[in-house]
Amino acid sequence: MSVIDSKRIVVVATGNAHKLTEIESILGASPAMSGMRFVALGDLGDFPDPVEDGETFYENALIKARAALDETGYSMAVADDSGLMVDALDGAPGIFSARWAGEHGNDDANNTKLLEEMANVPDEKRTARFHSSVVLVTRDEDGEEVLAGEGDCEGVVAHDCRGTNGFGYDPLFDLADIPGKRMAELKPEEKNAISHRRRALDDLVRKLG
């Protein structure tokens, strides 16, 4: 059995298998990441979730990437943080997207709250975007290097939920890129082609060279 060089392992700070596949397929295609092996943090052990107390998506992604390196001892980690920013709500729910209604990951409660908050907002003022920050942290004997990619997916908040794919606010998000389509109506491969995370990863790849 061959031994893998630990310096060729990229720890992906996620428990989401689809996110791991997406990150690996995009970053792994970069010449700068040739030969790297992408491994989900959850496959390396049962580690506690870090406290995401940053004030921006970038700061929270950086917290997660650094925590993955601290916990595993590897030299390279990637993490992302993303959420929905609604113009009429001054950018809310933003970094609190997953726990906006009080319980982390309760999509139904979060969508219900969004509909209530937007009940009296006219169509022309319902603009919003999904934003993603992806951070790659590399450590060696000389210190730490941080690279980040940013991406947005524009749209508007609908008046009702539609679609059964995706998660989070996807059923309420009418896409600017595909008029008449909700994010939750896209097949995974369709979503991955235009998503905010895809655009953030593409931005990161450009910076990797």
N, C-alpha and C positions, 0 to 999 in steps of 0.2 A: 504493500500500500504506500503510495507516494505521500510525502509530507508537503503540505502547502506552506509556502513562505508567509509568515504572519503579516509581512509588509505588503503583501498582495491582496489582503482581505479588506473589503470596505464594509463596515458595519452599518446597516440601514436601520435607523431608529424607528421601527414600526412593527406592529403586529399584523398588519394588513397584507395578505399575500398578493393581492392585486397591485397594491402600491409598490411592493418589492419588485414585482415583474416589470412594472412600468419604469421604475427608476433604473433597474438593471439594463433594460433594453435601450434606453436613451443614453444614459451616461456610459454604459459599457461599449457603445458604438464610437465613443470619442477616442481618437488616437492616444490621448493622454491617459486614458484608463484601460488601454489594451492589456489583456491578460489578468485583469483584476477579478476577484471573486466577490460577489455581493451576498452578504449573509444577514438575515433578519436578526435583530437584537434578541427577539424572543427565542430564537433557535440556539442561542449561546448560553441561556440561563434565565432564571426567574428574577429579574431585577426590578426594583421599585421605580415607579414613575417619578421623574424629577418634578420639582415645583416650577410650574411655568408662570413665573411672576414678571415676565418682560412686559414692556408697554407697546411692543410692535410684533408683527408676525416674524420679522427677522430675528428679534431678540429671543423669542420663544423657540424658534428653530435652532438657534445657536445653543441655547440651554440644553436642548435634547441631544444635539450632536456631541457636545462636550461631555454630557453625562454618560453617553454610550461609550466614549473613550475611557472615561474614568472607571466605569464599571467593568469593562472587558479587558483593558490594557492594550488593545490594538492601537494602531497608529493612524487609522483613517475612518471617518464616520460621516454619514450624510443623514440629514433630517429635514423635514419640511413642516411648515405651519401654515394653515390656510383658513379662510373664512369668508363670510359674506359681508360686503360693505354697502349699505343703503344710503343714498344721498339724502333723502328726506329725513333720515334718522341720524344725520350728522356722522355717518360712517358706521353706526351700530348695525348689527351686533359685533362686527369686527373680530377682535381676538377672543371675544367671549362667545363666538358663534355656537360652539358645541354645548355650552352650558347656559345659554341665555335665559332659559325659562327656569333654571335652578338645578336641574338634574343633568349631569353630564351624559350626552349621547341620546337624550330623549327627543328624537326627531319630531314626533307628533306634537309634543308640547311646544317645542321651538317654533314650528310652523304655525301653530295656533296663535302664539304670541305675535309673530310677525304679521299675520293677517289682522289681528286686533290693532296693532300699532299703525298699520297702513290703511285702516278702514276708510278714513276720510281723505286720503291722499289721491288727487286726480291722476289720471293715466300719464299725463305729460311730466309728472314729477315723481314717477315710480322707478326711475333709473337706479341701477345697482350693478355691482360687479363682484365676482369671486376673485379673491387675490391669494396668491401663493408665494411664499418665500422658501427657497431651498438652499440649505447651507452645507458646504463640504468643509470639514475640518481635518487638517493633516498635522500630525505631531512627529517630530524627530528630535535628535540631540541638539538641533539648533533652535528649537522652539516650536511655535504653532503658526500655521497658515490658515486663513479663513477665506473662502470664496463663496459668493452668494449669487443666486439667480432670482429674478422677480418676474411674475407673470400675472396677467389679468384676463378675465373672460367677462365681457360686457353683456348686459341684458336689462330686463325690467322685472319687477315683482308683480306677479299675476294676482288675480282676485280669488283664485281657488287652486287647489292641488290637482295635478294631473300627471300620470305616468307612474310606472312601477319599478323603474330601474334607478340605480344610483342610491343616494342617501342624503341625509341632511336636508338642506333647503332646495334640492334639485326639483321637487315637484312644483315649486312656486316660481321657478326661474325661467322666464321666457328669454331665449337666446337671441342676441343681436346678430350673431353669425348665421343662424338658421331660423329666419322669421317663421313664427307659427309653431315652433318646436320648443318643448320644455326640456330642460336638462335631463329630467327623469324619463323622457321618452327615447333617449339615445341608447343605442347598444354600447357596451363598454368600449369597443374599439372606436366607435364614433366619438364618444366623449373624450377618450384619451388623445384623439387627434387635435382637439381644439381646447382642451381644458386649461385652466389657469396653471395647474401643476405642470402640464406638458410645456407650456410657454416658459415657465420658470426654469424647468430643466434645460430647455433649448438655450435659454439665456446663459445658464451656467456652463453648458457645453462650449458656447462661444468664448467664454472667458478662460476655459481650460486650454483652448487652442488646439 
